[in-house]
Amino acid sequence: MSKEKNEEYYNNLDKRSKEYKEYKANFKEQNSIGLGDIVEKVTKATGIKAIVEKLTDDCGCEERKQKLNKTRLKRRTPLQCFTEEEFNFLGMIFTRDKAPSAPEVDRLIQIEERIYNKRYSGRPCTNCVGSEARRIYTDLKLIYETYSN
């Protein structure tokens, strides 16, 4: 009688064995978490997903999740999702025709710092702020558009 190779089988193996190590490496690869998976977990945890499912048959969540999981930014992948307040702020910034003001640029920098878990040592210098602000604006807009499509 051969033993079925399921999760329980692998959990009972010696953790030092080659078979277990190969299983873990394959498991991690198959179950990698993308931005779409993170958004789904947040919406489930906050109850948003349950409310949306009661209001509509198909909200496009699965397609959005797949699109977010495939999203690759030029430089890096965000570690955190936008908060509702950040999402609304970005919507206001991205839907108008005027450039962000200095306080809005500061807020864009704060959002970038939070979602990428990074810290600037200070605001970019006057000569650099234009190109740095454009980069931040572009990166955040790309993420925002995957949320809103």
Secondary structure, 3 states (H helix, E strand, C coil): CCCCCCHHHHHCCCCCCHHHHHHHHHHHHHCCCCHHHHHHHHHHHHCHHHHHHHHCCCCCHHHHHHHHHHCCCCCCCCCCCCCHHHHHHHHHHHCCCCCCCHHHHHHHHHHHHHHHCCCCCCCCCHHHHHHHHHHHHHHHHHHHHHHHC
